[in-house]
Amino acid sequence: MHTLEIKNLSVAYGREEVLRDISFSLEEGETLAIIGPNGSGKTTLFKAILGVIDYEGEINIGRDVRIGYVPQKLDIERDLPITVEEFLLLKEQVVKRSTVHTVKEALKFVRLPVSFSKKRFSDLSSGELQRVMIAWALVDHLNLLLFDEPTASIDIAGQETIYELLHDLQKKEKFTMLLISHDLTVVYHHATKVLCLNKAQICFGVPKEVLTPAELHKLYGQSKFYTHTH
């Protein structure tokens, strides 16, 4: 059974069509990289899967699948007087499932010591914050992880650490992952499938099979594919 199946998905904001006729499916344990120029509908696709916007078409999520979401930007004040432990406990208390991971387990998953739980949000580096957000998603013992630009605002050394961490976690937890990326290296090294979006679906499949020069030209026009930094 598919973990996620999308059929003829379309999204419009008023008269503006943002996504048109998107269809694909993913099995357990697959990693889908979603690529496309700015404004192509990548984050809108995530919002539709999360059920926070209206759409036409079908989004079928497997039975008992729990979704974790790590946004590109965290809508929380970094100077809040809250520790990592207090932040993760908020999720644990909300979930209230027997399958929930403890704060200690979640930190271990992202290779942070238990002592890190006492660290304040205001003292976290960008890389540390990203790990905490992954831990936040893992508290719910997820089956499907949506990750919006996992390494935005992280230096190059930290980027590879995050992707290695995600790869190891995925093998242990056997979840399916969708990640938005602008880095072709990431797509080739870490994704089993790629979805090319520019409002419409340009391509979908195994990266080495579908990312031809012709398809990339169709996706980006004259602009070159690049490593995205902020």
KEZA-407744 format. One line per 8 residues: their letters; for each residue x, y, z of N, C-alpha, C. Coordinates in steps of 0.1 Angstrom, whole numbers. Layout:
! KEZA-407744
A	X/Y/Z/X/Y/Z/X/Y/Z | ...
This chain:
! KEZA-407744
MHTLEIKN	8/-12/0/0/0/0/9/13/0 | 4/23/-7/12/35/-8/12/42/5 | 23/48/9/23/57/21/16/70/17 | 18/75/5/12/87/0/9/86/-15 | -3/89/-19/-7/89/-33/-15/101/-36 | -11/108/-46/-17/121/-50/-22/119/-65 | -35/123/-67/-41/122/-80/-47/135/-85 | -42/140/-96/-48/152/-102/-50/164/-93
LSVAYGRE	-40/166/-85/-40/177/-75/-38/191/-82 | -48/200/-79/-47/214/-84/-50/223/-72 | -43/234/-72/-45/244/-61/-46/258/-68 | -55/266/-64/-56/280/-68/-58/289/-57 | -52/301/-57/-55/312/-48/-63/322/-55 | -76/322/-53/-84/331/-61/-84/326/-76 | -80/335/-85/-79/332/-99/-65/327/-103 | -56/328/-93/-42/324/-97/-40/309/-94
EVLRDISF	-37/302/-105/-34/287/-104/-20/285/-99 | -19/278/-88/-5/276/-82/0/262/-85 | -9/252/-85/-5/239/-89/-16/233/-99 | -11/225/-108/-21/220/-119/-18/206/-122 | -28/197/-118/-28/183/-122/-16/176/-118 | -13/175/-105/-1/168/-100/-5/154/-96 | 3/144/-100/0/130/-97/13/123/-94 | 14/116/-83/25/107/-80/22/99/-68
SLEEGETL	30/88/-65/28/80/-53/41/76/-48 | 42/73/-35/54/69/-28/51/58/-19 | 61/49/-18/61/37/-9/68/40/4 | 66/31/14/73/33/26/88/33/24 | 95/43/31/110/44/31/116/51/19 | 107/56/10/113/63/-2/116/78/2 | 125/84/-5/128/98/-3/125/106/-16 | 116/115/-16/112/123/-27/118/137/-26
AIIGPNGS	127/141/-35/132/155/-36/122/163/-45 | 118/174/-41/109/183/-49/117/195/-53 | 119/197/-66/127/208/-71/119/217/-81 | 123/229/-82/117/238/-91/120/252/-88 | 118/262/-97/122/276/-94/113/282/-83 | 117/293/-77/109/300/-67/95/303/-73 | 85/301/-64/71/303/-69/65/292/-77 | 72/280/-77/67/269/-85/56/261/-79
GKTTLFKA	54/263/-66/43/256/-59/48/245/-49 | 61/245/-46/67/234/-38/61/235/-24 | 61/246/-17/56/247/-4/41/246/-4 | 34/250/-15/20/249/-16/16/234/-16 | 24/226/-22/22/211/-22/22/206/-8 | 32/210/0/33/206/14/20/210/21 | 15/222/19/4/227/26/-9/219/23 | -10/215/10/-21/207/6/-20/193/13
ILGVIDYE	-9/187/13/-7/174/20/-10/175/35 | -7/186/41/-9/188/55/-24/192/58 | -31/195/47/-46/198/49/-49/211/54 | -40/221/52/-42/235/57/-47/244/46 | -48/239/33/-54/248/23/-64/239/15 | -73/246/8/-82/239/-1/-75/234/-14 | -80/223/-20/-74/218/-32/-85/210/-40 | -82/208/-52/-90/198/-60/-82/186/-63
GEINIGRD	-88/175/-65/-81/162/-67/-81/153/-55 | -72/144/-54/-72/134/-43/-58/134/-37 | -58/134/-23/-46/131/-16/-49/120/-6 | -43/108/-9/-46/96/-1/-33/93/7 | -35/93/20/-24/90/29/-27/76/36 | -17/68/37/-19/54/42/-25/54/55 | -31/43/58/-37/41/71/-27/41/83 | -31/48/93/-22/50/105/-9/58/102
VRIGYVPQ	-8/65/91/4/73/88/3/86/96 | 14/89/103/15/101/111/25/110/104 | 22/123/102/30/132/94/38/141/103 | 50/143/100/59/153/107/62/163/97 | 63/176/101/66/187/92/77/196/99 | 87/199/91/98/208/95/98/219/85 | 93/231/89/92/243/80/106/249/77 | 107/256/67/119/263/64/122/274/74
KLDIERDL	112/281/78/113/291/88/104/288/100 | 109/289/112/102/286/124/94/298/129 | 81/297/130/73/309/135/73/309/150 | 85/311/156/86/312/170/98/321/173 | 96/330/183/106/339/187/118/331/193 | 130/334/187/142/327/192/146/330/206 | 142/342/211/146/347/224/135/343/235 | 126/334/232/117/329/242/124/323/253
PITVEEFL	120/325/266/127/319/277/122/304/279 | 126/296/269/122/282/269/134/273/266 | 135/262/272/146/253/270/142/243/259 | 152/235/254/149/225/243/139/215/249 | 142/211/261/133/201/268/119/206/269 | 117/218/273/103/224/274/96/224/261 | 104/228/251/98/228/237/94/215/232 | 102/205/234/98/191/230/87/185/238
LLKEQVVK	87/189/251/76/184/260/62/189/255 | 62/201/249/49/206/244/43/196/234 | 52/191/225/47/181/215/43/168/221 | 51/164/231/48/151/238/35/152/245 | 32/163/251/19/165/258/7/166/249 | 9/172/237/-2/174/227/-5/160/221 | 5/153/218/3/140/210/-4/130/219 | 1/127/231/-6/118/240/-9/105/234
RSTVHTVK	1/99/228/-1/85/222/9/76/229 | 5/63/229/14/53/235/27/52/227 | 26/56/214/38/54/205/48/66/206 | 45/76/214/53/88/214/67/85/219 | 77/91/213/91/90/217/92/100/229 | 101/97/239/104/106/249/114/117/244 | 115/128/252/125/138/248/139/132/247 | 142/123/257/155/117/257/158/109/244
EALKFVRL	147/101/240/149/93/228/150/102/215 | 142/113/215/142/122/203/155/129/202 | 161/133/213/175/139/212/185/129/208 | 184/117/213/194/107/209/193/104/194 | 181/104/188/179/102/174/187/112/165 | 187/125/170/194/135/163/208/138/168 | 213/128/175/227/129/180/231/141/188 | 221/144/197/224/154/207/223/148/221
PVSFSKKR	233/152/230/233/146/243/221/150/252 | 218/142/262/206/145/270/208/159/277 | 220/162/280/223/175/287/219/187/278 | 218/184/265/214/195/255/200/200/258 | 192/191/265/178/195/267/176/207/276 | 187/211/283/186/222/292/190/235/285 | 194/234/273/199/246/265/187/254/261 | 189/267/261/178/276/258/178/279/243
FSDLSSGE	166/281/238/164/284/223/173/295/218 | 174/305/226/182/317/222/197/314/220 | 201/302/226/216/299/225/218/289/213 | 208/285/206/210/275/195/216/281/183 | 225/274/176/230/278/163/219/273/153 | 221/277/140/211/273/130/211/258/128 | 223/252/129/223/237/127/217/230/139 | 219/235/151/213/229/163/198/231/163
LQRVMIAW	193/242/159/179/244/158/173/235/148 | 179/232/137/174/223/127/173/209/133 | 183/205/141/182/192/147/171/191/157 | 169/202/165/158/202/174/145/201/167 | 143/207/156/131/206/148/129/192/143 | 139/186/139/138/172/135/133/163/147 | 139/166/158/135/158/170/121/161/174 | 116/173/172/102/177/174/93/168/165
ALVDHLNL	97/167/153/89/159/144/89/144/148 | 100/139/153/102/125/156/95/121/169 | 91/131/177/84/128/190/72/120/187 | 65/123/176/52/116/172/54/103/165 | 66/98/165/69/85/159/63/85/145 | 67/94/137/62/97/123/64/86/113 | 56/85/103/57/77/91/61/84/79 | 57/97/79/59/106/67/65/119/72
LLFDEPTA	76/123/67/83/136/71/83/145/59 | 78/157/61/78/168/51/89/178/56 | 99/180/47/110/189/52/112/200/41 | 110/212/45/111/223/36/125/229/37 | 133/226/27/147/231/26/155/228/39 | 158/215/41/165/211/54/177/219/58 | 185/224/48/197/230/52/198/245/49 | 186/252/48/186/266/46/193/273/58
SIDIAGQE	202/282/55/209/290/66/219/282/74 | 223/270/69/233/262/75/246/262/66 | 257/262/72/270/262/64/271/248/58 | 281/248/48/282/236/40/286/224/48 | 294/225/58/298/214/66/286/208/74 | 278/218/79/266/214/86/255/208/77 | 255/211/65/245/206/55/246/191/54 | 259/186/51/261/172/49/258/164/62
TIYELLHD	261/170/74/257/164/86/242/162/88 | 234/172/84/220/170/85/215/159/75 | 220/159/63/215/149/54/219/135/58 | 231/133/63/236/120/68/227/116/80 | 224/126/89/215/123/100/201/118/95 | 195/125/85/182/121/80/183/108/74 | 194/105/67/195/92/60/195/80/71 | 203/82/81/204/72/92/191/71/99
LQKKEKFT	184/82/102/171/81/109/161/74/100 | 161/76/87/151/70/78/153/55/78 | 166/50/78/168/36/79/163/30/92 | 165/37/103/161/31/116/146/32/117 | 140/43/114/125/45/116/116/41/105 | 123/39/93/115/35/81/104/44/77 | 106/57/78/96/67/73/99/71/59 | 88/76/53/89/82/39/92/97/41
MLLISHDL	100/102/32/104/116/34/102/124/21 | 97/136/22/96/145/11/104/157/15 | 113/161/7/121/173/10/122/182/-2 | 121/195/1/123/206/-9/137/209/-10 | 143/210/-22/157/213/-23/160/220/-36 | 171/229/-35/176/235/-47/189/230/-51 | 194/219/-45/207/214/-47/207/201/-54 | 212/201/-66/211/189/-75/219/178/-69
TVVYHHAT	230/181/-62/239/171/-55/230/163/-45 | 222/170/-37/214/164/-27/204/155/-34 | 198/159/-45/188/151/-52/194/138/-56 | 206/138/-62/213/126/-67/217/117/-55 | 222/123/-45/228/115/-34/218/110/-24 | 207/117/-22/198/113/-11/184/110/-15 | 180/112/-27/166/109/-31/165/97/-40 | 154/89/-37/151/78/-46/142/82/-57
KVLCLNKA	134/93/-55/126/98/-66/127/114/-66 | 124/120/-77/124/134/-78/111/139/-85 | 106/150/-80/94/156/-86/98/170/-90 | 97/173/-103/100/186/-109/87/194/-110 | 87/205/-103/75/213/-103/77/227/-109 | 69/232/-117/68/246/-121/53/249/-123 | 46/248/-112/31/249/-112/25/236/-118 | 30/232/-130/26/219/-135/37/209/-132
QICFGVPK	34/196/-134/44/185/-131/53/183/-144 | 65/187/-143/74/186/-154/80/172/-155 | 84/166/-144/89/152/-144/87/146/-131 | 87/132/-130/87/125/-118/94/111/-121 | 102/107/-112/109/94/-113/122/93/-106 | 130/83/-110/144/82/-105/152/93/-110 | 160/100/-101/167/112/-106/176/110/-118 | 184/99/-118/193/97/-129/186/93/-142
EVLTPAEL	174/90/-141/166/86/-153/158/98/-159 | 153/107/-150/144/117/-155/151/131/-156 | 162/133/-149/168/147/-148/177/149/-160 | 171/149/-172/179/151/-184/181/166/-187 | 191/170/-195/192/184/-198/180/190/-203 | 172/182/-211/160/188/-217/150/190/-207 | 148/181/-197/138/183/-186/142/195/-177 | 155/196/-174/160/207/-166/158/221/-173
HKLYGQSK	160/221/-186/158/233/-194/143/236/-194 | 134/226/-195/120/229/-194/116/234/-181 | 122/229/-170/119/233/-156/124/247/-153 | 136/250/-157/143/263/-153/145/273/-164 | 142/269/-176/145/278/-188/160/279/-190 | 165/291/-192/179/294/-195/187/294/-182 | 181/295/-170/189/296/-158/194/282/-155 | 206/282/-148/212/270/-145/208/265/-131
FYTHTH	208/252/-129/205/245/-117/217/249/-107 | 214/252/-95/224/257/-86/222/252/-72 | 232/254/-63/232/251/-49/226/264/-43 | 215/262/-36/208/273/-30/213/277/-16 | 217/290/-14/221/294/-1/213/307/3 | 213/310/16/206/322/20/217/331/26
